[in-house]
Amino acid sequence: MPSKNRLFLLSGLVVLVVVLAIAFAPFAVSNGIRLWIWWAAKQEGFIATIDQIDASFLRPVVIRQLHLKSMRENALRVDLTATDASVGLNFKHILLHMGGRIIHSLSIRELRVEVHRTNPNMRAITKRGWATLQRLLPEDLTIANSEMRVENGPTLILLRRGILSASETEAGRFSAAEIMIASPWLRQTFSQLRGATHWEANRLTLGGLTLSRGLDLQSATADFSRLGKQRVGVQFDVDVFGGKIRGNISHEWRSKHSNWKIAGGASDISMGQTSDAFGFADRVDGLLHAANFTFRGNLAEPDHITASLWSELTGLTWRNRTAEAIMLGAAVYNRKIELQQLYIRQKNNQLVLSGEAAFPTNASGWLSPDFRGNISASIDQLGDFVALFGADPDDFAGKITIEGAMDTRDRKFGGHLAVEGASLTFFKTAIDSLTAELNLRPAELEVEQLEIKRKNDLLSGQGKIDLSGAHNYSGTLEARVDNLFDYFASFRAPAGKTVNRVPVDVQVTVDSGKWDAHGAIQMPNSSPISFTANFSLPIGTDWNAFQLSPLNVTIDFPSVFLAKAPQLFHPAIFQDGILSGSISLSETLQHPRIDGDVQLINGKLSGNGWTSFGFTEAGSRIAFAGNRASVEFLNVATKDVDLSLRGEIDFEDINDVTIRISGATTIFDLTPTQFDCVNKIKIVPAALTLAPAVTEFELRGGVFKSGWTASLHEATDFESLAMSDPDGAARKFPLCLGTSPEEKTLLLGALPRSETGAETSRPKKQEKRQ
């Protein structure tokens, strides 16, 4: 065939191929892209659904809708929908398998993304998938509208109505109607954000973004240049409330566990502006003068974590707490936490703490840290210093110094602590001097010396506490108090009178948690009140357990003249009289055994203190025997009535004590109605009346409980019925003394005192029984 004909045939074939390529290119490209997306998504565990693909010749491919969803529920869950995505393909790189970008432009009209991550160790996609994503990064990117929701454990990030344009040849823009961040440590919402973007070498830079007043993002660069090698990074520079924060964060997940690298610094940040911006309930003032932080590793692998922190805070003010300077330096490496320095300076107060601790292997390890360190403190104003830790500064004052060292390695305690103080106030109690020497040993805490002085008062002691096993403790304690009034404000002198000092002397010996105490209280113009006590008080004993533990207590008070004695109750009860007796208590508080007697002679009562009864004089003797007591006589008088009573007390169980009183003189029930409770009991003179006579007055209740009741047993015409059913002839009244403003009086009557025989009818003075 002639050459001319061959050339003509070849040209025709080329034209035919071109025509066929133009004709079938849209079909081939659209189906090829559909097939590739389906295959690539399936390889990474996703289901891809494509609505329609328009692929005109030599024009961008338009995907009307692309939906990607994770197939595995236990993996990273992704739900992505892209609408009207226009993709400009670089066919030269695709067909010739050349390196570089395969997409030169990408424009999406609407993008919606939801990401849920519950298992941090679950891989999202394969290494090949990350390499593919990097090759799909375009030269120019435009997203007209985006909605995004990212959940990672308790952290939630929301983006609403986001707009992004980025190009390698010109500046782009970013805007968002709202970005919300919610986590256990931070909850903040940023609205109406606008900034500029730049895209170069697979690095996206966002700058000029005002987040809120005083918080401006100067620049933030996200580095995707090593996305194929499974590494991303972020650099940022933020103006924060008068200061700056700069940081660099990178994340690499090529190995079995991901690895983080964080480095950052801050300077001159106003704590007051920060407090206002975040809406703290209590304003915080001060300046974060400088801070540096580094971290490398993964929290899931504490053996390989290294971190460091140094910060300096000046002029801190929070509520009533102030500090001129707080400096903290710490480092983490080889599963150890090194506290390089914790320094607190407050006027003339200084505290320095340094040491080293092992990184706990589990959460419970934080409760018993393996720590070794030194402490040094020089406090000139104790009230101001303890206010930093939440205490009331008015309760503390004075100077104190602390020096010591502590070692808790291998869960064994060791160390020494020396404390000295002068002109101190603890809980509003003045102390002239304090000296304490403490030794920490592997199995015990030894109080080598404890001495507290106040005027002529002294408290001294020494002892040991077992830190293992049953935590037994032993030691001695001695206290000499020149005047008990100085420590108990509730003790007062009778109105219009002065009371001399009340010295107290107490000695205590403790052996394995068993207390043996004895002492004496010298009341004014009276014989000393002596006491002994033996009881067991292991560490951790609560009140219920103590009530059931055995004890022995003896109290002797041969003669206490009440006219000079301090008043334990307010308003005062006794104005005059002599109280004497001896009491021995054994077995348990819940079921006590009491032996002895108590006698009151010539008792003069204060009307203010006994307004519920109206008594002005009283005399009595009570004899205790086991779990019962006999009220041998109880003579009381009001301004109009004299009563002579007797009775018994049943205290087998202190939660159910019964007191029964019967009268040698007749008592009448003058209460016309039944009350829901009684807050006053009044005895008035009454002549012979048709009102029923009270044969017995009964009180019942618990010693340490409310809810007492009063019962009146009355003589009626149905006395035989009452004998068969005593409760049937009793009127019961719950007691609510002093709790209700409305007066609900239990009114009782007695024969009035005769004017002519007033002196003879009054209760006679009782002689002290031997």
C-alpha positions in Angstrom: 0.0 0.0 0.0 1.4 3.4 -1.0 2.7 5.5 1.8 0.1 8.2 1.1 -2.7 5.8 1.7 -1.1 4.4 4.9 -0.8 7.9 6.3 -4.4 8.7 5.4 -5.6 5.4 7.1 -3.5 6.2 10.2 -4.9 9.7 10.5 -8.4 8.3 10.2 -7.8 5.8 13.0 -6.5 8.6 15.3 -9.5 10.7 14.5 -11.8 7.7 15.2 -10.1 7.0 18.5 -10.4 10.6 19.6 -14.1 10.7 18.6 -14.7 7.5 20.5 -12.8 8.8 23.5 -14.8 12.0 23.5 -18.0 10.0 23.1 -17.3 7.4 25.8 -15.2 9.5 28.2 -18.1 10.6 30.4 -19.4 7.1 30.8 -15.9 5.6 31.4 -14.9 8.3 33.9 -18.1 8.4 35.9 -18.2 4.6 36.2 -14.5 4.4 36.9 -14.8 6.9 39.7 -17.9 5.2 41.1 -16.1 1.8 41.1 -12.9 3.2 42.7 -14.7 5.0 45.5 -16.8 1.9 46.3 -13.7 -0.3 46.3 -11.5 2.1 48.3 -14.2 2.6 50.9 -14.8 -1.1 51.3 -11.1 -1.7 51.9 -11.3 0.7 54.9 -14.5 -0.6 56.3 -17.0 1.9 54.9 -20.1 1.7 52.8 -20.1 4.2 49.9 -23.4 5.3 48.3 -23.2 7.6 45.2 -26.3 9.2 43.9 -25.1 10.5 40.5 -21.9 11.4 38.8 -21.6 14.0 35.9 -18.3 13.7 34.0 -18.3 16.0 31.0 -15.2 15.8 28.7 -12.3 18.1 30.0 -14.5 19.5 32.7 -14.6 18.8 36.5 -16.4 15.7 37.7 -19.6 16.5 39.7 -20.8 14.1 42.3 -24.3 15.0 43.2 -24.3 13.2 46.5 -21.7 11.0 48.3 -22.6 9.2 51.5 -19.9 7.3 53.5 -20.7 5.3 56.6 -18.8 2.9 58.8 -19.6 -0.7 58.7 -18.0 -1.8 62.0 -19.8 -0.5 65.1 -16.8 -1.1 67.4 -14.5 1.0 65.2 -14.3 4.7 64.6 -17.9 5.6 63.5 -18.0 8.1 60.6 -21.1 9.3 58.8 -20.2 11.7 55.9 -22.5 13.3 53.3 -21.2 15.6 50.5 -23.6 17.3 48.2 -22.7 18.7 44.8 -19.0 18.0 45.0 -17.1 19.3 42.0 -13.7 17.5 41.5 -11.1 18.8 39.1 -8.9 15.7 38.3 -5.3 15.8 37.2 -5.4 13.0 34.5 -1.7 13.3 33.7 -0.8 12.2 37.3 -3.6 9.6 37.2 -2.9 8.0 33.8 0.9 8.2 34.0 1.1 7.2 37.7 3.1 10.3 38.5 3.7 11.6 42.0 1.9 14.7 43.2 -1.7 15.7 43.6 -4.4 13.9 41.6 -7.0 16.6 42.4 -6.2 20.2 41.5 -9.5 21.6 42.8 -12.4 20.5 45.0 -15.6 22.4 45.7 -18.4 21.1 47.9 -21.7 22.9 48.2 -22.8 21.2 51.4 -20.8 18.9 53.8 -22.1 17.1 56.8 -19.8 15.0 59.0 -20.4 13.0 62.3 -17.5 11.3 64.0 -17.9 9.1 67.1 -14.9 7.6 68.9 -15.5 5.4 71.9 -12.4 3.1 71.8 -9.2 5.1 71.6 -7.1 2.0 70.7 -9.2 1.2 67.6 -7.6 2.2 64.4 -9.6 4.4 62.1 -8.2 3.3 58.7 -5.2 1.5 57.3 -1.8 2.9 56.4 -2.7 2.6 52.7 -5.9 4.6 53.5 -3.9 7.5 55.0 -1.5 7.5 52.1 -4.5 7.7 49.7 -6.1 10.6 51.7 -2.8 12.5 51.4 -2.8 12.1 47.6 -6.4 13.3 47.5 -5.6 16.6 49.2 -6.4 19.2 46.5 -4.6 22.3 45.4 -7.7 24.5 45.9 -10.5 23.7 48.3 -13.9 25.4 48.7 -16.7 24.3 51.1 -19.7 26.6 50.9 -21.5 25.2 53.9 -20.5 22.6 56.5 -21.9 21.0 59.7 -19.7 18.9 61.9 -20.1 16.9 65.1 -17.1 15.1 66.7 -17.4 13.0 69.8 -14.3 11.5 71.5 -15.4 10.0 74.8 -16.8 12.8 77.1 -15.5 15.5 74.7 -17.9 17.1 72.1 -17.0 19.6 69.3 -19.7 21.2 67.2 -19.3 23.3 64.0 -22.3 25.0 62.5 -22.5 26.8 59.1 -18.8 26.7 58.4 -17.4 28.2 55.2 -13.8 27.5 54.0 -11.8 28.4 51.0 -8.1 27.7 50.7 -5.7 28.0 47.7 -2.0 27.8 47.0 -2.1 30.9 44.8 -4.2 33.4 46.8 -5.6 34.1 50.3 -8.8 32.3 51.3 -11.3 32.8 54.1 -12.9 30.9 56.9 -16.1 31.7 58.8 -18.4 29.8 61.2 -21.7 30.7 62.8 -20.8 28.8 65.9 -18.2 26.5 67.3 -18.9 24.7 70.6 -16.5 22.8 72.8 -17.8 20.7 75.7 -15.6 18.5 77.9 -15.2 17.7 81.6 -12.6 20.6 81.9 -14.0 23.2 79.5 -17.3 24.3 78.1 -17.2 27.2 75.7 -19.1 28.5 72.6 -17.6 30.9 70.0 -19.9 32.7 67.6 -19.6 34.6 64.3 -16.0 33.7 63.6 -14.2 35.1 60.6 -10.6 34.8 59.5 -8.1 34.4 56.6 -6.6 31.1 55.3 -3.5 30.1 53.4 -2.8 26.6 51.8 0.7 25.7 50.9 2.7 22.4 50.9 -0.2 20.6 52.5 -0.2 23.0 55.4 -3.4 25.0 56.2 -2.9 28.3 58.0 -5.8 30.1 59.7 -5.1 33.6 61.1 -6.7 36.8 62.2 -9.5 35.1 64.1 -11.1 36.8 67.0 -12.6 34.2 69.3 -13.9 36.5 72.0 -13.0 39.7 73.7 -9.4 39.4 74.8 -8.9 36.1 73.0 -7.4 36.4 69.4 -6.0 33.6 67.3 -3.0 35.2 65.5 -2.2 32.0 63.6 -2.8 28.3 63.6 -1.2 25.9 61.2 -2.4 22.4 60.6 0.3 20.2 59.0 -1.0 17.4 56.7 2.3 17.0 54.8 3.0 13.7 56.6 -0.6 12.4 56.7 0.5 9.4 54.6 3.0 8.5 57.3 0.3 8.8 59.9 1.4 12.0 61.5 -0.3 15.4 61.8 0.7 18.5 63.7 -0.6 21.9 64.8 1.2 25.1 65.6 -0.7 28.0 67.1 0.0 31.5 68.5 -2.8 33.1 70.6 -3.2 36.5 72.3 -4.9 35.6 75.6 -6.1 38.3 78.0 -3.1 40.6 77.8 -0.6 37.8 77.3 0.4 35.1 74.8 0.2 31.3 74.4 2.3 29.5 71.9 2.3 25.8 71.3 3.2 23.0 69.0 1.2 19.7 69.0 2.0 16.6 66.9 0.3 13.2 66.9 1.8 10.1 65.3 0.0 6.7 65.2 2.2 4.5 63.1 3.2 2.2 66.0 0.9 0.0 68.0 0.0 2.9 70.3 -0.2 6.5 69.3 2.4 9.0 70.4 1.8 12.7 71.3 4.3 15.5 71.4 3.2 18.7 73.0 5.3 21.8 73.8 3.9 25.2 74.8 4.5 28.4 76.7 2.5 31.2 78.2 3.4 34.7 79.5 1.7 37.6 81.2 -1.9 36.3 81.1 -4.3 38.3 83.3 -6.3 36.0 85.6 -8.8 38.7 86.2 -9.7 39.0 82.5 -9.7 35.2 82.3 -12.1 35.0 85.2 -14.5 37.5 83.6 -14.4 35.8 80.2 -15.2 32.3 81.5 -17.7 33.6 84.0 -16.2 32.2 87.2 -18.6 32.4 90.2 -15.8 34.0 92.3 -13.5 36.4 90.6 -9.8 35.5 90.4 -7.1 38.2 90.1 -3.5 37.9 89.4 -1.0 37.3 86.6 0.3 34.1 85.1 3.8 35.6 84.6 5.3 32.6 82.9 4.6 29.0 82.1 6.2 26.2 80.1 4.9 22.7 79.4 6.2 19.7 77.5 4.7 16.2 77.0 5.8 13.2 75.0 4.2 9.8 75.0 0.8 8.3 75.5 -1.3 8.1 78.7 -2.1 4.5 77.9 1.7 3.7 78.3 2.8 5.6 81.4 6.3 3.8 81.3 7.2 5.9 78.2 5.8 9.3 79.3 8.0 12.3 79.8 6.7 15.6 80.8 7.7 18.9 82.5 5.9 21.9 83.9 7.2 25.2 85.2 4.8 28.0 86.1 4.9 31.3 88.0 1.8 33.0 89.3 2.0 36.4 90.9 -0.5 38.6 92.8 -3.1 35.9 93.2 -6.4 37.0 94.8 -9.4 34.7 95.2 -12.2 35.4 97.6 -10.3 36.3 100.8 -7.2 34.4 99.7 -4.1 36.2 98.6 -0.5 35.2 97.6 2.3 37.3 96.2 3.9 34.4 94.3 3.3 30.8 93.6 5.9 28.8 91.7 5.6 25.2 90.6 8.2 23.1 88.9 7.6 19.4 88.2 8.8 16.6 85.8 7.6 13.1 84.9 10.0 10.4 83.6 10.6 6.7 84.2 7.3 6.4 86.0 8.4 9.0 88.5 7.0 12.4 89.3 9.7 14.8 90.5 8.4 17.8 92.3 11.3 20.2 91.7 9.8 23.0 93.8 6.5 24.2 95.1 7.1 27.7 96.5 4.4 29.8 98.0 5.1 33.4 99.3 2.6 35.5 101.1 3.9 38.6 102.7 6.3 37.2 105.3 4.9 33.7 105.0 6.9 31.1 102.9 6.4 27.4 102.1 8.8 25.3 100.1 8.1 21.7 99.2 10.2 19.4 97.0 10.4 15.7 96.4 9.9 12.7 94.2 7.0 10.2 93.9 6.5 7.0 91.9 3.8 7.2 89.2 0.8 5.1 90.5 0.0 2.0 88.5 -3.8 2.3 89.1 -6.3 4.8 90.4 -6.1 3.6 94.0 -2.4 4.3 94.0 -3.0 8.0 94.2 -4.5 7.5 97.7 -1.2 6.0 99.0 1.5 7.7 97.0 5.1 6.6 97.0 6.7 9.9 98.0 10.0 11.2 99.3 10.6 14.9 99.9 11.4 17.8 102.1 9.2 20.5 103.6 10.2 23.9 105.0 7.8 26.6 106.1 8.2 29.9 107.9 4.8 31.4 108.7 4.6 34.8 110.5 0.8 35.3 109.9 -0.9 31.9 110.3 -4.4 33.2 109.7 -3.6 34.7 106.3 -1.7 31.5 105.3 -4.4 29.0 106.2 -6.9 31.1 104.4 -5.2 30.0 101.1 -6.5 26.4 101.9 -10.1 27.5 102.8 -9.8 27.9 106.6 -11.3 30.9 108.4 -8.5 33.3 109.0 -10.1 34.6 112.2 -9.7 31.2 113.8 -5.9 31.2 113.5 -3.0 33.5 114.2 0.6 33.6 115.3 4.0 32.4 114.1 5.0 28.8 113.3 8.0 27.1 111.6 8.0 23.6 110.1 11.1 21.6 109.0 11.2 18.0 108.0 11.5 15.2 105.5 9.2 12.4 104.5 9.7 9.1 102.8 7.0 6.6 101.8 8.8 4.4 99.4 7.6 0.8 99.2 4.5 1.8 101.2 6.8 2.3 104.3 6.7 5.6 106.1 9.8 7.3 107.3 11.0 10.8 108.1 11.0 13.5 110.7 9.0 16.6 111.3 9.7 19.4 113.7 7.1 22.1 114.5 7.6 25.2 116.7 5.1 28.0 117.2 4.7 31.1 119.4 1.8 33.4 120.2 -0.6 31.1 118.3 -4.3 31.0 118.0 -6.0 27.7 117.0 -9.8 27.9 116.5 -9.9 31.1 118.5 -8.0 29.6 121.4 -4.8 31.4 122.3 -1.6 29.3 122.8 1.6 30.9 124.0 3.9 28.2 122.6 3.8 24.9 120.7 6.6 22.3 120.3 6.2 19.0 118.5 8.6 16.4 117.3 7.2 13.6 115.0 9.0 10.6 113.7 7.7 8.5 110.8 8.9 4.9 110.8 7.9 2.0 108.4 5.2 0.7 110.8 4.4 3.5 113.2 4.1 7.2 113.8 5.9 8.3 116.9 5.0 11.6 118.7 8.4 12.1 120.3 7.4 15.3 122.0 4.2 17.4 122.2 4.1 20.4 124.5 1.5 23.2 124.4 1.6 26.1 126.8 -1.0 28.8 127.6 -0.4 31.1 130.5 -0.2 28.6 133.5 -1.8 25.8 131.5 0.2 22.9 130.1 -0.6 20.0 127.8 2.2 17.5 127.2 2.4 14.0 125.9 4.1 11.4 123.8 3.0 8.3 122.1 3.0 5.9 119.1 0.5 4.9 116.5 0.7 1.6 114.7 0.3 2.2 110.9 -0.4 -1.4 110.1 -2.7 -4.1 111.3 -5.3 -2.9 113.9 -3.7 0.6 114.1 -3.2 0.4 117.8 -1.9 3.4 119.6 -0.2 4.0 123.0 1.2 6.9 125.0 0.7 9.3 127.9 -1.0 12.6 128.1 -1.0 15.1 130.9 -3.0 18.3 131.2 -3.0 21.0 133.8 -5.6 23.8 133.4 -5.5 26.8 135.7 -9.2 27.8 134.9 -11.7 25.7 133.0 -13.7 28.8 132.2 -11.1 29.9 129.7 -11.9 26.9 127.4 -15.7 26.5 127.8 -17.6 29.7 127.2 -20.8 27.9 128.1 -19.7 27.8 131.8 -20.9 31.0 133.4 -21.2 32.5 136.8 -24.6 33.0 138.4 -26.2 36.3 137.6 -24.6 39.2 139.6 -21.9 37.0 141.1 -18.3 36.2 140.3 -16.8 32.7 140.4 -13.3 31.9 141.2 -11.1 29.9 138.8 -11.7 26.2 138.4 -8.4 24.3 138.1 -8.3 20.9 136.4 -5.6 18.2 136.5 -5.9 15.2 134.2 -3.5 12.3 133.5 -4.1 9.7 130.8 -2.3 6.5 129.9 -3.1 4.7 126.7 -2.1 1.1 126.0 -3.2 -0.4 122.6 -6.2 1.9 122.4 -7.3 1.3 126.0 -7.6 4.5 128.0 -6.9 4.8 131.7 -7.6 8.4 132.9 -7.9 10.0 136.2 -8.1 13.6 137.4 -9.7 16.2 139.6 -11.7 19.4 139.2 -11.5 21.9 142.0 -14.9 23.8 142.2 -14.9 27.1 144.1 -15.5 26.7 147.9 -16.2 23.0 147.3 -14.5 19.6 147.8 -12.6 18.4 144.6 -14.6 16.4 142.1 -12.4 13.4 141.4 -12.9 10.9 138.5 -11.4 7.8 137.0 -12.3 6.3 133.6 -11.3 3.1 131.8 -12.5 2.4 128.3 -11.4 1.2 124.9 -11.3 3.6 121.9 -9.8 1.9 118.8 -9.1 4.1 115.8 -12.2 4.3 113.6 -14.7 3.7 116.5 -18.0 5.5 115.9 -20.5 6.6 118.5 -22.7 3.5 118.0 -19.8 1.2 118.5 -18.6 3.1 121.6 -22.0 2.8 123.2 -21.6 -1.0 123.0 -18.0 -1.2 124.3 -17.2 -1.9 128.0 -16.2 1.0 130.3 -15.8 1.9 133.9 -16.3 5.4 135.1 -16.3 6.6 138.7 -17.1 10.2 139.9 -16.9 11.4 143.5 -18.2 14.8 144.5 -18.5 15.0 148.3 -19.9 18.5 148.4 -20.4 21.0 145.6 -21.8 24.4 146.6 -24.0 25.4 143.7 -24.0 29.1 144.6 -20.4 29.4 143.5 -20.4 26.7 140.8 -20.4 27.5 137.1 -23.7 27.1 135.3 -23.9 24.3 132.7 -27.3 25.3 131.4 -28.7 28.6 130.1 -30.8 30.1 131.4 -29.3 29.1 134.8 -31.0 26.4 136.9 -29.5 26.5 140.3 -29.0 29.6 142.5 -28.0 27.8 145.7 -27.8 24.4 147.2 -25.4 21.6 148.0 -24.9 18.7 145.6 -23.1 15.5 146.8 -22.7 11.9 145.9 -20.7 9.2 144.3 -21.5 7.4 141.0 -19.9 4.3 139.5 -20.8 3.4 135.9 -19.8 0.0 134.4 -20.7 -2.4 131.6 -21.7 -0.3 128.5 -23.4 3.0 127.8 -26.1 1.2 125.9 -26.9 -1.0 128.8 -25.2 0.6 131.8 -24.9 -0.5 135.4 -24.8 2.4 137.8 -24.2 2.2 141.5 -24.1 5.0 144.1 -26.2 7.9 145.1 -26.8 11.6 144.4 -28.3 14.1 146.9 -29.4 17.7 146.6 -29.8 19.8 149.7 -31.5 23.2 150.0 -31.7 23.6 146.2 -32.8 27.1 145.2 -33.9 27.1 141.5 -34.0 30.0 139.0 -37.5 30.7 137.8 -36.0 31.6 134.4 -34.5 28.2 134.0 -37.5 26.3 135.1 -40.4 28.2 133.5 -41.8 25.0 132.1 -42.4 23.7 135.7 -42.4 26.8 137.9 -40.2 25.2 140.7 -38.4 27.5 143.1 -37.0 25.0 145.6 -36.0 21.4 145.5 -34.4 18.7 147.6 -33.8 15.1 146.6 -31.9 11.8 147.0 -31.5 9.2 144.3 -30.0 5.8 144.9 -28.6 3.8 141.9 -28.4 0.0 141.9 -27.7 -1.8 138.7 -30.0 -0.8 135.9 -32.5 0.9 138.2 -32.6 3.9 140.5 -34.9 4.8 143.4 -36.0 8.4 143.9 -36.2 8.1 147.7 -37.6 11.5 148.0 -38.2 14.6 145.8 -39.5 17.6 147.6 -40.2 20.6 145.3 -42.0 23.9 145.8 -43.5 26.6 143.7 -44.5 30.0 145.0 -48.0 28.6 146.0 -47.6 24.8 146.2 -45.4 22.2 148.1 -45.1 18.7 146.7 -43.6 15.6 148.2 -42.8 13.0 145.6 -41.0 9.7 145.2 -40.4 7.4 142.3 -38.1 5.1 140.3 -36.0 5.1 137.1 -35.5 2.2 134.8 -32.5 2.6 132.5 -31.8 -0.9 131.3 -31.6 0.5 127.8 -30.6 4.2 127.5 -32.7 4.4 124.3 -35.8 3.5 126.4 -35.6 5.1 129.8 -38.7 5.2 132.0 -39.1 7.6 135.0 -42.1 7.0 137.2 -43.0 9.6 139.9 -45.8 9.3 142.4 -46.9 11.8 145.0 -47.4 11.6 148.8 -49.6 14.6 148.3 -52.6 14.6 146.0 -52.1 15.9 142.4 -55.0 16.6 140.1 -55.2 16.6 136.3 -56.7 20.0 135.3 -55.8 19.7 131.6 -59.2 20.0 129.8 -58.2 18.8 126.3 -55.7 16.4 124.6 -52.7 18.2 122.9 -50.7 16.9 120.0 -47.7 17.8 122.2 -46.9 19.6 125.4 -44.3 22.4 125.7 -44.9 23.4 129.3 -45.9 21.7 132.5 -47.4 24.0 135.1 -48.5 23.2 138.7 -51.1 25.5 140.2 -52.9 25.6 143.6 -56.2 23.8 143.5 -58.8 23.2 146.3 -60.7 20.0 146.5 -62.0 19.4 143.0 -63.9 16.8 141.0 -60.9 16.6 138.6 -59.3 13.1 138.5 -56.4 12.5 140.9 -53.0 11.5 139.3 -51.7 8.4 140.9 -48.5 8.3 138.8 -46.6 10.6 136.4 -44.4 8.8 133.9 -41.7 10.1 131.4 -40.3 7.8 128.7 -37.7 8.3 126.0 -34.1 7.9 124.9 -31.2 9.7 126.7 -29.6 10.9 123.5 -32.9 11.2 121.5 -35.9 13.4 121.2 -39.5 12.1 121.2 -40.1 11.8 124.9 -43.6 11.3 126.1 -45.4 12.1 129.4 -48.2 9.9 130.8 -50.7 10.6 133.6 -52.1 7.5 135.3 -55.4 8.6 137.0 -57.7 7.1 139.6 -61.2 6.6 138.2 -64.4 4.8 139.1 -63.2 2.0 136.8 -60.1 1.2 139.0 -60.5 -2.5 138.5 -60.4 -1.9 134.7 -57.3 0.2 135.1 -55.6 -2.6 137.1 -56.2 -5.0 134.3 -55.2 -2.6 131.6 -53.0 0.2 133.1 -52.6 1.9 129.7 -56.3 2.2 129.3 -56.5 4.7 132.3 -53.5 6.8 131.2 -53.4 10.1 129.2 -50.3 10.4 127.0 -48.7 13.6 125.8 -45.7 13.9 123.5 -43.2 16.4 124.9 -41.9 19.3 122.7 -40.5 21.6 125.4 -39.2 24.8 124.0 -39.9 24.0 120.4 -43.2 25.6 119.7 -44.1 29.4 120.1 -47.7 28.4 120.9 -48.2 27.5 124.6 -49.5 24.0 125.1 -49.6 23.5 128.9 -50.1 20.3 130.8 -51.9 21.8 133.8 -51.7 20.0 137.1 -53.2 21.0 140.5 -52.2 20.5 144.1 -53.5 21.6 147.4 -52.3 25.2 148.1 -49.9 26.1 150.8 -51.7 27.4 153.9 -50.8 31.0 154.8 -50.5 30.3 158.5 -48.6 27.1 158.1 -46.5 28.2 155.2 -43.2 27.8 157.0 -44.1 24.4 158.4 -45.5 23.1 155.1 -42.4 23.9 153.0 -40.0 21.0 152.3 -37.7 20.5 155.2 -34.0 20.8 154.7 -32.6 17.4 154.2 -29.6 16.3 156.1 -26.9 14.6 154.2 -27.2 10.9 154.5 -24.1 8.9 155.4 
